[in-house]
Amino acid sequence: MRRLALVALLALAPPPRQAETVVPNDNRLPAGAVEGGVLRLRLVARSATWHPTARVDTTVTVLAFAEEGGAPRIPGPLLRAHAGAEVRVSVRNDLDSTLVVHGLRGGTGIAVADDTLQLAPRAEREVAFRAGAPGSYLYWGTTTRSPLADRPWRDSQLTGAIVVDPAGARPDPAERILVITVLDLFPDDTVRNRKKEDVFERAINGRSWPDGERLAYAVGDTVRWRWLNGSYLPHPMHLHGFHFDVTARGERNADTTYAPDARRTVVTELMVPGSTFAMQWVPTRAGRWLMHCHMRAHVTPFPERPDSARAHDAHDVERHATTAMEGLVLGVAVRDRDDAPAAIAVAERAPARRLRLLAQQRGAATPKRQVPRGFVLQRGAPPRADSVEVPGAPIVLTRGETVGITVVNRLREPTTVHWHGMELESVYDGVSGWSRTRGSVAPLVAPGDSFAVAFTPPRAGTFIYHTHMDEGPQLVTGMYGPLLVLEPGEPWDPAADRVVMIGDALDGDTVPRLALNGRRAPPPITLAAGRTARLRLVNIHPNGPAVVRLTAASDTVPLRWRPRAKDGVDLPATLRAERPARLGRFGVGETYDFDFTPARAMDAVLSVTVEGQTRRLPVRVR
C-alpha cells in the first residue's frame, strides 16, 4: 500500500524543474583533488535531463550528483582513494526537497549506526573521514526517505561509486568500474500522463544497450571489472563464452577480497540491491561476446515492441541483438593477437558425436493464447512436429569430446540456442547478428531452417541450453533444458544424479507459471537411503531469483547437504562444508550442485519459491 500511495503521489506531482543534461560517467577518472594531503570532493545534487538511450523522451528528468563546477553525472562522480587517506566531501543540495545521503558519513569499510547525511533544500554540509578497508562501495541519496531496495523514482540516479585501493598500490588503469542504476516511473493509470514519462530505464554507467559502451580486448588480456548495484532490483550478471573468477564481494560498507584459493569460478553472479563484486577473466578466443543481466525484463525494450515492429529481425541478422535487446547489456569484442585475416572459416575438431535438437511447438499461438514450445532431442526417427518436451531432454556430453549439434527450427518464428556456460567459438554462442568468429556470424534460425554448432567442453559440470530470442513466448513456454558434462569414462546414473530445473511452463494452462521440471505439481523422485545423490539445481526462470529449501515432509527445519559446484566448477574447499539445505539467493542463470546423503528412509520436500509462487517436489527416500 505504501508503494501504491507513492506512485499516485509522484504521478500527480510535477516533475522537478529541468536543468542540464546528464553526462554518462564511465568511471575512468576519479573526481576531486588532493589539497594539502587531503582528498577533497565537492558534490552538488541537481535536477537534470537524462538520455540513457536515444529512445528516451527528452522530458524525462531525474536527480543526479555533479562535481562542483561540472555537469550532473550518472553515476555520480567517482570517489577513489587509498586506504587510510584523509577524505573531505562537501555536499550541497540544490533540490527543492530534503536530501538524505548514505555512504559518506563514518567512512567506507567502517560500520556505523547511522550512516546518513541530511540536507535541507539549498543546504551544504561537509563530512571528513579516513578511507577504510580496500573495496568497492556506494554512496547514494534519496528525497523520499526510501531504502535503497525501494528507490525506483527520480532520485534513483543519485548514486555513485567509492573505490578504496590498498595503501601504496597503483590502481590498474585498465580496470573498469561499472555501476548499475534503474529508473522506474509508472504513473497511476487514472492520471493523465502529461510528460510521457512512463519509463523503465536500466543503465550501466549511465547508458543503456544498445547505446552503451562497447569494450575491446585481445586474446590473453587479463580483464578486471568491478560491478556495483546501485538499483533497487537484483541482477544476476552473466558472461557469455568464458568463466570468470569472483575476486571480491561486498554489501553496504563491507567488502571482502578473496585469496586465490578461495575464489569461486562462475559464469553468472547474483547482485542484490546495494551489493558489489569484483571479477577477473582472460579471453582465450577471438569473437564478440555479451555480459548481461539474466532477468528478461532487464534486457528487453520497454514498452515492449509489437511483433509487427520487429518482424524484420527474422531477415536482418545484423540488427537482432540491438533491436530485440535493451538495458543491462555490455558488449565485448576480443581480437586475435596475431592479427589473423578477417575471413577464416571456423574450425573445430571433427565431432566424436552428432546430435539433432529440434525446436518445436504444439498448436498455433495468438496474441491472446500461448502454446507450449520446447526442445526435443531426436532419438532415432524424427519426432512428431507437434511433440514438445519441457524441459528439453538432458544433453549429456563428455569433457574433452567434441560434439556436433544441429539445431532444427520447426517453430513458426525464428529462434536461436545459447549454450549457457560453454566455452566455445563465438559464432556458436547463439546471439544472432552479434556472435561472430572472424568472418562467420551467428544467424537467427528461420522456421524450417537449421544451424550446426560444434564445441568441445573443457570442464565437467552442470550447464544450460536455452533460447536466446528475447521475446517472452519462447523462454516462458519451455525452451530450455539441462546440459550435463561428465568426466571421461564417468557413467551418468539418473537414479542418483537428479536435475531440478526452475522455470516457467504452461503445463496445461494458457498462462505460463512457475514450474519444476516443467510441472507445477512435479511427480516424486526416489532416492536411496545411505547413498549420496547429486542434486543439480538450475534456475532458468525468466525474471525471478529463487529460494530453495529441502526439508522433511513433516518438518520445516532444513535437512543437510554439501555444496559441490556452481556453474559447472567445483567450489573452493572452504565452501564445501556440510550445511543446512537452504539456498536463499539463487539467481537466474545460475546452477548449483549439492551432494545429499539421506541417512534413513523418509519423505522429504524440495520447495522452491520465486516471486511469491511456491512449488514443491516430493522426495522419497527408501
C-alpha positions as CSV (number, residue, x, y, z in Angstrom):
1,M,0.0,0.0,0.0
2,R,2.9,2.4,0.8
3,R,4.3,1.9,-2.7
4,L,0.9,2.4,-4.4
5,A,0.5,5.7,-2.4
6,L,3.9,6.9,-3.5
7,V,3.0,6.0,-7.2
8,A,-0.1,8.1,-7.0
9,L,1.7,11.0,-5.2
10,L,4.6,11.1,-7.7
11,A,2.3,10.8,-10.7
12,L,0.3,13.8,-9.6
13,A,3.3,15.9,-8.6
14,P,5.0,17.9,-11.4
15,P,8.4,16.7,-12.4
16,P,11.4,18.5,-10.9
17,R,12.5,21.6,-12.8
18,Q,14.7,20.7,-15.7
19,A,18.3,21.8,-16.0
20,E,21.4,20.5,-17.6
21,T,21.6,17.2,-19.5
22,V,23.2,14.3,-17.7
23,V,26.7,13.2,-18.8
24,P,27.1,9.4,-18.6
25,N,30.1,8.7,-16.3
26,D,32.3,5.9,-17.4
27,N,34.2,6.0,-14.1
28,R,37.6,6.2,-15.7
29,L,38.7,9.3,-14.0
30,P,38.3,10.0,-10.2
31,A,36.7,13.2,-9.1
32,G,38.1,15.7,-6.6
33,A,41.6,16.9,-6.0
34,V,44.3,16.4,-3.4
35,E,44.9,19.6,-1.4
36,G,47.5,19.6,1.4
37,G,47.5,15.8,1.5
38,V,43.7,15.7,1.8
39,L,41.4,14.4,-1.0
40,R,38.6,17.0,-1.3
41,L,35.4,16.4,-3.3
42,R,32.6,18.9,-3.7
43,L,29.3,17.3,-4.7
44,V,26.1,19.0,-5.8
45,A,22.6,17.3,-6.1
46,R,20.7,18.8,-9.1
47,S,17.7,18.1,-11.3
48,A,18.8,17.1,-14.9
49,T,17.6,15.6,-18.1
50,W,18.8,12.0,-18.8
51,H,19.1,10.1,-22.1
52,P,20.2,6.6,-21.3
53,T,19.3,5.6,-24.9
54,A,18.3,7.6,-28.0
55,R,14.7,6.4,-27.5
56,V,14.2,8.2,-24.1
57,D,11.8,11.1,-24.3
58,T,13.6,14.4,-23.7
59,T,11.1,15.3,-20.9
60,V,12.4,12.7,-18.6
61,T,14.0,14.4,-15.6
62,V,16.0,12.8,-12.8
63,L,18.1,13.9,-9.8
64,A,21.8,13.4,-10.1
65,F,25.1,14.3,-8.5
66,A,27.6,16.7,-10.1
67,E,31.1,17.8,-9.1
68,E,31.1,21.5,-8.2
69,G,31.5,23.3,-11.5
70,G,30.8,20.3,-13.6
71,A,27.8,18.7,-15.3
72,P,25.5,16.3,-13.5
73,R,26.6,12.7,-14.0
74,I,25.1,9.2,-13.8
75,P,26.5,7.5,-11.9
76,G,27.8,10.3,-9.7
77,P,31.4,11.4,-9.7
78,L,33.8,8.6,-8.7
79,L,35.5,8.9,-5.3
80,R,38.7,7.0,-5.3
81,A,41.3,6.9,-2.5
82,H,43.9,4.7,-0.9
83,A,43.2,3.0,2.4
84,G,44.0,5.4,5.3
85,A,43.8,8.5,3.2
86,E,42.1,11.5,4.7
87,V,38.9,12.5,2.7
88,R,36.7,15.5,2.9
89,V,33.4,15.6,0.9
90,S,31.1,18.5,0.9
91,V,27.5,18.0,-0.4
92,R,25.2,20.9,-1.5
93,N,21.5,20.3,-2.0
94,D,20.3,22.3,-5.0
95,L,16.9,20.5,-4.9
96,D,13.5,21.6,-3.7
97,S,13.3,18.6,-1.3
98,T,15.2,17.5,1.7
99,L,18.1,15.2,0.6
100,V,19.4,12.2,2.7
101,V,22.8,10.9,1.6
102,H,24.1,7.5,2.6
103,G,27.6,6.1,2.3
104,L,29.7,9.1,3.1
105,R,29.4,9.5,6.9
106,G,31.7,7.4,9.0
107,G,33.9,6.3,6.2
108,T,33.9,3.3,3.9
109,G,34.7,0.0,5.3
110,I,33.7,1.2,8.8
111,A,30.4,0.1,10.3
112,V,28.4,3.0,11.8
113,A,25.0,3.0,13.4
114,D,23.7,5.9,11.4
115,D,25.4,6.3,8.0
116,T,23.3,9.3,6.8
117,L,23.8,12.9,6.0
118,Q,20.6,15.1,5.9
119,L,20.4,18.3,4.0
120,A,17.5,20.8,3.7
121,P,16.9,22.5,0.4
122,R,19.9,24.8,-0.5
123,A,21.9,23.5,2.5
124,E,25.5,22.4,2.3
125,R,27.4,20.1,4.7
126,E,30.9,18.6,4.8
127,V,32.0,15.2,6.1
128,A,35.5,14.1,6.9
129,F,36.8,10.5,7.3
130,R,39.7,8.2,6.6
131,A,39.2,5.7,3.8
132,G,38.8,2.3,5.4
133,A,39.2,-1.2,4.1
134,P,40.0,-1.7,0.3
135,G,37.0,-2.5,-1.8
136,S,34.1,-1.1,-3.8
137,Y,31.3,0.9,-2.1
138,L,28.3,3.0,-3.0
139,Y,27.2,6.4,-1.9
140,W,23.6,7.3,-2.7
141,G,20.9,9.8,-2.0
142,T,17.1,9.9,-1.6
143,T,14.4,12.6,-1.4
144,T,11.7,10.1,-0.5
145,R,13.5,8.6,2.6
146,S,13.2,5.2,0.9
147,P,15.8,2.5,1.5
148,L,18.0,1.6,-1.5
149,A,15.9,-1.5,-2.2
150,D,12.7,0.6,-2.6
151,R,14.1,3.6,-4.5
152,P,12.9,3.4,-8.1
153,W,11.9,7.1,-8.6
154,R,13.7,10.1,-10.0
155,D,16.1,10.1,-7.0
156,S,17.2,6.5,-8.0
157,Q,20.0,8.1,-10.1
158,L,21.6,9.8,-7.1
159,T,24.1,7.0,-7.0
160,G,27.9,6.9,-7.2
161,A,30.9,4.7,-6.6
162,I,33.6,4.8,-4.0
163,V,36.7,2.7,-4.6
164,V,39.3,2.3,-1.9
165,D,42.7,0.9,-3.1
166,P,45.2,-0.8,-0.9
167,A,47.7,1.6,0.7
168,G,50.6,2.2,-1.7
169,A,49.0,0.2,-4.6
170,R,48.9,1.7,-8.0
171,P,45.4,1.3,-9.5
172,D,45.1,-0.8,-12.6
173,P,44.4,1.8,-15.4
174,A,42.6,-0.9,-17.5
175,E,40.2,-1.9,-14.7
176,R,36.6,-0.9,-15.3
177,I,34.1,0.3,-12.6
178,L,30.6,-0.5,-13.7
179,V,27.6,0.9,-11.8
180,I,24.0,-0.3,-12.4
181,T,21.1,2.1,-12.0
182,V,17.4,1.7,-12.7
183,L,14.7,4.4,-13.2
184,D,11.1,3.1,-12.8
185,L,8.4,5.7,-13.4
186,F,4.9,4.1,-13.7
187,P,2.3,6.9,-13.3
188,D,-1.1,6.0,-12.0
189,D,-3.2,4.8,-14.9
190,T,-6.1,7.1,-13.8
191,V,-3.8,10.2,-14.1
192,R,-3.2,11.7,-17.5
193,N,0.5,11.3,-18.3
194,R,1.3,14.9,-19.3
195,K,5.0,14.4,-19.8
196,K,5.1,10.9,-21.4
197,E,7.3,9.6,-18.6
198,D,6.0,6.0,-18.3
199,V,9.5,4.6,-18.5
200,F,11.5,1.7,-17.2
201,E,15.2,2.5,-17.9
202,R,18.1,0.4,-16.9
203,A,21.7,1.6,-17.3
204,I,25.3,0.6,-16.9
205,N,27.4,3.7,-16.2
206,G,24.5,5.9,-17.3
207,R,23.9,4.2,-20.7
208,S,21.5,1.5,-21.8
209,W,22.2,-1.0,-24.5
210,P,22.4,-0.7,-27.5
211,D,23.7,2.8,-26.9
212,G,26.0,1.7,-24.1
213,E,29.8,1.3,-24.2
214,R,31.5,-1.5,-26.1
215,L,34.6,-2.8,-24.5
216,A,37.6,-4.2,-26.5
217,Y,40.3,-6.6,-25.5
218,A,42.9,-9.0,-27.1
219,V,43.2,-12.7,-26.6
220,G,45.3,-13.3,-23.4
221,D,44.5,-10.0,-21.8
222,T,43.6,-10.1,-18.1
223,V,40.2,-8.3,-17.7
224,R,39.2,-6.8,-14.4
225,W,35.8,-5.3,-13.7
226,R,34.1,-4.0,-10.5
227,W,30.3,-4.2,-10.5
228,L,28.2,-2.1,-8.1
229,N,24.4,-2.5,-7.9
230,G,23.0,1.0,-7.2
231,S,19.5,0.0,-8.1
232,Y,16.5,-1.3,-6.1
233,L,16.4,-4.7,-8.1
234,P,18.6,-7.8,-8.0
235,H,20.7,-8.6,-11.1
236,P,22.3,-11.9,-12.0
237,M,25.2,-10.9,-14.3
238,H,26.1,-13.5,-16.9
239,L,29.2,-13.6,-19.1
240,H,29.0,-15.4,-22.4
241,G,31.7,-17.7,-23.6
242,F,34.0,-17.7,-20.6
243,H,34.1,-18.4,-16.9
244,F,35.4,-15.7,-14.5
245,D,36.8,-15.6,-11.0
246,V,35.0,-13.6,-8.3
247,T,37.8,-11.9,-6.6
248,A,35.8,-9.8,-4.1
249,R,32.2,-9.3,-2.8
250,G,30.7,-6.6,-0.7
251,E,27.4,-5.3,0.7
252,R,26.7,-1.9,2.4
253,N,30.0,-0.7,4.0
254,A,31.8,-4.1,4.0
255,D,33.9,-5.7,1.3
256,T,35.8,-9.0,1.3
257,T,38.7,-9.7,-1.0
258,Y,39.2,-13.4,-1.6
259,A,42.5,-15.2,-1.5
260,P,43.2,-17.1,-4.8
261,D,42.3,-20.5,-3.3
262,A,39.0,-19.1,-2.0
263,R,37.7,-17.6,-5.3
264,R,34.7,-19.0,-7.0
265,T,34.8,-19.5,-10.8
266,V,31.4,-18.8,-12.3
267,V,29.5,-17.6,-15.4
268,T,26.7,-15.9,-13.5
269,E,26.9,-13.8,-10.3
270,L,23.8,-12.5,-8.5
271,M,23.8,-9.0,-7.1
272,V,21.2,-7.9,-4.6
273,P,20.5,-4.2,-4.2
274,G,23.5,-2.4,-2.8
275,S,25.9,-5.2,-3.3
276,T,29.2,-5.2,-5.2
277,F,31.6,-7.8,-6.7
278,A,34.9,-7.7,-8.5
279,M,35.8,-10.2,-11.2
280,Q,38.7,-11.3,-13.3
281,W,38.9,-13.3,-16.5
282,V,41.1,-14.0,-19.5
283,P,39.6,-14.3,-23.0
284,T,41.1,-17.3,-24.8
285,R,39.4,-16.9,-28.2
286,A,38.5,-14.0,-30.5
287,G,34.9,-13.0,-31.2
288,R,32.1,-10.8,-29.8
289,W,30.5,-11.6,-26.5
290,L,28.0,-10.2,-24.1
291,M,27.8,-9.8,-20.3
292,H,24.2,-9.0,-19.3
293,C,21.7,-9.3,-16.5
294,H,19.9,-12.7,-17.0
295,M,16.4,-11.3,-16.0
296,R,14.4,-11.0,-19.1
297,A,12.7,-7.7,-18.0
298,H,16.1,-6.1,-17.6
299,V,17.4,-6.8,-21.1
300,T,14.3,-6.2,-23.3
301,P,12.8,-3.0,-24.6
302,F,10.1,-1.2,-22.6
303,P,7.5,-0.6,-23.7
304,E,7.7,-4.0,-25.5
305,R,7.6,-3.6,-29.2
306,P,4.8,-5.4,-31.1
307,D,5.7,-8.3,-33.5
308,S,4.9,-6.0,-36.4
309,A,7.7,-3.6,-35.4
310,R,10.3,-6.3,-35.0
311,A,9.4,-8.7,-37.8
312,H,12.5,-7.6,-39.7
313,D,14.6,-9.5,-37.1
314,A,13.9,-12.7,-39.0
315,H,15.7,-11.3,-42.0
316,D,18.2,-8.7,-40.7
317,V,20.6,-10.8,-38.7
318,E,22.9,-7.9,-38.1
319,R,20.4,-6.0,-36.0
320,H,18.7,-8.6,-33.9
321,A,20.9,-8.1,-30.8
322,T,20.5,-4.3,-31.0
323,T,16.7,-4.2,-31.7
324,A,15.4,-7.1,-29.5
325,M,17.8,-6.4,-26.5
326,E,17.9,-3.3,-24.4
327,G,19.1,-2.4,-20.9
328,L,21.7,-4.1,-18.8
329,V,23.9,-5.4,-21.6
330,L,27.6,-4.9,-22.1
331,G,29.2,-5.7,-25.5
332,V,32.7,-7.2,-25.5
333,A,34.9,-7.6,-28.6
334,V,38.0,-9.8,-28.4
335,R,40.6,-9.6,-31.2
336,D,43.3,-12.1,-32.1
337,R,46.8,-11.0,-31.1
338,D,48.3,-12.3,-34.3
339,D,46.0,-10.1,-36.5
340,A,44.6,-13.1,-38.3
341,P,42.8,-12.4,-41.6
342,A,39.2,-11.4,-41.2
343,A,37.8,-14.3,-43.4
344,I,38.9,-17.6,-41.8
345,A,36.4,-20.4,-41.6
346,V,35.5,-21.6,-38.0
347,A,37.4,-24.8,-37.2
348,E,36.6,-27.4,-34.6
349,R,37.8,-30.9,-34.3
350,A,35.7,-33.5,-36.1
351,P,32.8,-34.2,-33.8
352,A,33.0,-37.6,-32.0
353,R,29.2,-37.4,-31.6
354,R,26.5,-35.8,-33.6
355,L,23.1,-34.8,-32.2
356,R,19.9,-33.2,-33.6
357,L,18.0,-30.8,-31.4
358,L,14.5,-29.8,-32.7
359,A,12.7,-26.6,-31.6
360,Q,9.0,-27.4,-31.7
361,Q,5.6,-26.1,-30.7
362,R,2.2,-27.6,-30.1
363,G,-0.5,-25.7,-31.9
364,A,-0.7,-22.1,-33.2
365,A,0.0,-19.2,-30.9
366,T,-2.1,-16.0,-31.0
367,P,-1.6,-12.7,-29.2
368,K,-4.0,-14.0,-26.5
369,R,-3.1,-17.6,-26.5
370,Q,0.3,-19.1,-25.7
371,V,1.2,-22.6,-26.8
372,P,3.9,-25.0,-25.4
373,R,7.3,-24.7,-27.1
374,G,10.3,-26.7,-26.3
375,F,13.4,-28.7,-27.5
376,V,13.2,-32.3,-28.5
377,L,16.4,-34.3,-28.8
378,Q,16.0,-36.7,-31.7
379,R,16.3,-40.3,-30.8
380,G,16.1,-42.4,-33.9
381,A,13.3,-41.4,-36.2
382,P,12.3,-37.7,-36.3
383,P,9.6,-36.9,-33.6
384,R,6.1,-35.7,-34.4
385,A,6.3,-32.0,-35.4
386,D,3.9,-31.1,-32.5
387,S,5.6,-33.0,-29.8
388,V,7.1,-30.9,-27.0
389,E,9.2,-31.7,-24.0
390,V,9.6,-29.2,-21.1
391,P,12.3,-29.0,-20.1
392,G,14.2,-30.4,-23.1
393,A,15.9,-33.8,-22.6
394,P,19.2,-33.7,-20.8
395,I,22.1,-33.4,-23.3
396,V,24.9,-35.5,-21.7
397,L,28.4,-34.8,-23.0
398,T,31.9,-35.8,-22.1
399,R,34.7,-33.3,-21.1
400,G,37.2,-33.0,-23.9
401,E,35.0,-34.8,-26.5
402,T,33.9,-32.6,-29.5
403,V,30.1,-32.7,-30.2
404,G,28.2,-31.5,-33.2
405,I,24.6,-30.4,-32.6
406,T,22.3,-29.5,-35.5
407,V,19.6,-27.2,-34.3
408,V,16.4,-27.6,-36.4
409,N,13.8,-25.0,-36.2
410,R,10.2,-26.3,-36.5
411,L,8.7,-23.3,-34.8
412,R,6.6,-20.7,-36.6
413,E,9.1,-18.0,-35.7
414,P,12.9,-17.7,-35.7
415,T,14.9,-18.9,-32.8
416,T,18.5,-19.3,-31.5
417,V,20.1,-21.5,-28.9
418,H,22.6,-20.3,-26.3
419,W,24.9,-22.9,-24.7
420,H,25.0,-21.2,-21.3
421,G,28.3,-21.8,-19.6
422,M,30.0,-23.4,-22.6
423,E,33.4,-22.1,-23.6
424,L,33.1,-22.2,-27.4
425,E,33.7,-20.2,-30.6
426,S,31.7,-17.0,-30.6
427,V,29.7,-17.9,-33.8
428,Y,28.1,-20.8,-31.9
429,D,27.2,-18.8,-28.9
430,G,23.7,-18.1,-30.1
431,V,23.3,-14.3,-30.1
432,S,22.3,-13.8,-33.7
433,G,24.0,-10.9,-35.5
434,W,26.3,-10.3,-32.6
435,S,28.2,-13.5,-32.0
436,R,30.8,-13.9,-34.6
437,T,34.2,-15.6,-35.2
438,R,36.1,-13.6,-37.8
439,G,34.0,-13.8,-41.0
440,S,31.3,-16.1,-39.6
441,V,28.2,-14.6,-38.0
442,A,25.6,-16.4,-35.8
443,P,22.3,-16.4,-37.6
444,L,18.7,-16.3,-36.5
445,V,17.5,-19.8,-37.4
446,A,14.4,-19.2,-39.5
447,P,11.4,-21.5,-39.5
448,G,12.2,-24.6,-41.4
449,D,16.0,-23.9,-41.4
450,S,18.8,-25.4,-39.3
451,F,22.2,-24.4,-37.9
452,A,25.0,-26.7,-37.0
453,V,27.2,-25.9,-34.0
454,A,30.3,-27.7,-32.7
455,F,32.2,-27.4,-29.4
456,T,34.5,-29.3,-27.0
457,P,33.5,-28.9,-23.3
458,P,36.7,-28.1,-21.4
459,R,35.2,-28.9,-17.9
460,A,32.6,-31.2,-16.4
461,G,29.6,-29.9,-14.6
462,T,26.0,-28.6,-14.9
463,F,25.1,-26.1,-17.7
464,I,22.0,-25.0,-19.6
465,Y,20.9,-24.7,-23.2
466,H,18.1,-22.2,-23.9
467,T,16.6,-19.9,-26.4
468,H,18.3,-16.5,-26.8
469,M,15.4,-14.9,-28.5
470,D,14.4,-12.2,-26.0
471,E,10.8,-12.4,-26.9
472,G,8.8,-13.7,-24.0
473,P,6.9,-16.5,-25.6
474,Q,9.9,-18.8,-26.2
475,L,11.6,-18.9,-22.8
476,V,8.4,-18.7,-20.7
477,T,6.7,-21.6,-22.6
478,G,9.5,-24.1,-22.1
479,M,12.5,-23.6,-24.5
480,Y,15.3,-24.7,-22.1
481,G,17.0,-27.8,-21.0
482,P,19.9,-29.2,-18.9
483,L,23.4,-29.6,-20.4
484,L,25.4,-32.1,-18.4
485,V,29.1,-32.7,-19.0
486,L,30.7,-35.8,-17.4
487,E,34.4,-36.7,-16.9
488,P,35.8,-39.2,-19.4
489,G,34.7,-42.7,-18.5
490,E,32.1,-41.4,-15.9
491,P,28.7,-43.0,-16.4
492,W,25.5,-41.0,-15.9
493,D,23.3,-42.6,-13.3
494,P,19.9,-40.8,-13.5
495,A,18.7,-42.6,-10.3
496,A,21.4,-40.8,-8.2
497,D,22.1,-37.8,-10.4
498,R,19.0,-35.6,-10.3
499,V,18.3,-32.5,-12.3
500,V,15.8,-29.9,-11.0
501,M,15.0,-27.1,-13.5
502,I,13.3,-24.0,-12.2
503,G,11.4,-22.2,-15.0
504,D,8.1,-21.1,-16.4
505,A,5.9,-23.5,-18.3
506,L,2.3,-23.8,-19.4
507,D,1.6,-27.3,-18.0
508,G,-2.0,-27.5,-19.4
509,D,-2.8,-23.8,-18.8
510,T,-2.8,-20.8,-21.2
511,V,-0.7,-18.6,-18.8
512,P,3.0,-19.5,-18.1
513,R,3.7,-20.0,-14.4
514,L,6.5,-21.3,-12.2
515,A,7.2,-25.0,-12.7
516,L,9.8,-27.6,-11.6
517,N,10.9,-29.8,-14.4
518,G,8.1,-28.4,-16.5
519,R,5.3,-29.3,-14.0
520,R,3.5,-27.2,-11.3
521,A,3.0,-30.4,-9.3
522,P,6.0,-32.5,-10.3
523,P,6.0,-36.2,-9.7
524,P,8.1,-37.5,-6.7
525,I,11.7,-38.5,-7.1
526,T,13.0,-41.5,-5.3
527,L,16.5,-41.7,-3.6
528,A,18.2,-44.5,-1.8
529,A,18.9,-44.2,2.0
530,G,22.6,-44.2,2.8
531,R,23.6,-43.4,-0.8
532,T,24.8,-40.0,-1.9
533,A,22.7,-38.3,-4.5
534,R,23.8,-35.4,-6.6
535,L,21.2,-32.7,-6.9
536,R,21.8,-30.4,-9.9
537,L,19.7,-27.2,-9.4
538,V,19.2,-24.9,-12.4
539,N,17.4,-21.6,-12.3
540,I,16.2,-20.5,-15.8
541,H,13.1,-18.6,-14.6
542,P,12.6,-15.5,-16.8
543,N,12.7,-12.9,-14.0
544,G,13.0,-14.4,-10.6
545,P,15.7,-15.2,-8.1
546,A,14.7,-18.3,-6.2
547,V,14.7,-19.5,-2.6
548,V,15.2,-23.3,-2.3
549,R,14.7,-25.5,0.8
550,L,15.0,-29.2,1.4
551,T,13.1,-30.4,4.5
552,A,11.5,-33.5,5.8
553,A,7.8,-33.6,4.8
554,S,6.7,-33.3,8.4
555,D,9.1,-30.5,9.4
556,T,10.2,-27.0,8.3
557,V,13.8,-27.4,9.5
558,P,16.1,-27.8,6.6
559,L,17.9,-31.1,6.2
560,R,21.6,-31.0,5.5
561,W,23.5,-31.2,2.2
562,R,27.1,-30.5,1.0
563,P,27.7,-27.8,-1.7
564,R,29.7,-29.2,-4.5
565,A,29.8,-26.9,-7.5
566,K,28.5,-23.7,-9.0
567,D,28.1,-23.0,-12.8
568,G,29.9,-26.2,-13.6
569,V,33.0,-25.6,-11.5
570,D,33.8,-27.2,-8.1
571,L,33.6,-24.8,-5.2
572,P,36.7,-24.0,-3.1
573,A,37.2,-26.4,-0.2
574,T,36.2,-23.7,2.3
575,L,32.7,-23.6,0.8
576,R,32.1,-27.3,0.6
577,A,31.3,-28.0,4.2
578,E,28.0,-29.6,5.0
579,R,25.3,-27.1,5.9
580,P,21.5,-26.7,6.2
581,A,19.8,-27.4,2.9
582,R,18.7,-23.9,2.0
583,L,19.7,-21.7,-0.9
584,G,18.5,-18.2,-0.2
585,R,19.9,-16.3,-3.2
586,F,19.6,-18.4,-6.3
587,G,19.9,-16.1,-9.4
588,V,18.5,-16.6,-12.8
589,G,21.1,-18.3,-15.0
590,E,23.0,-19.9,-12.0
591,T,23.4,-23.6,-11.5
592,Y,24.3,-25.2,-8.2
593,D,25.2,-28.8,-7.4
594,F,24.7,-30.4,-3.9
595,D,25.5,-33.8,-2.5
596,F,22.7,-35.1,-0.4
597,T,23.2,-38.3,1.7
598,P,19.9,-39.2,3.5
599,A,20.8,-41.4,6.5
600,R,17.4,-43.1,6.7
601,A,14.1,-43.6,4.9
602,M,11.9,-40.6,4.9
603,D,9.5,-38.4,2.9
604,A,11.1,-35.0,2.1
605,V,10.2,-32.0,0.1
606,L,12.3,-29.7,-2.1
607,S,10.4,-26.4,-2.1
608,V,11.1,-23.5,-4.5
609,T,9.8,-20.0,-4.2
610,V,10.0,-17.4,-6.9
611,E,8.2,-14.1,-6.9
612,G,5.7,-15.3,-4.3
613,Q,4.9,-18.6,-6.0
614,T,6.0,-21.8,-4.4
615,R,6.3,-25.3,-6.0
616,R,7.1,-28.5,-4.1
617,L,8.9,-31.5,-5.4
618,P,8.3,-34.6,-3.2
619,V,11.4,-36.6,-2.4
620,R,11.0,-40.2,-1.3
621,V,13.9,-41.8,0.4
622,R,13.6,-45.6,0.5
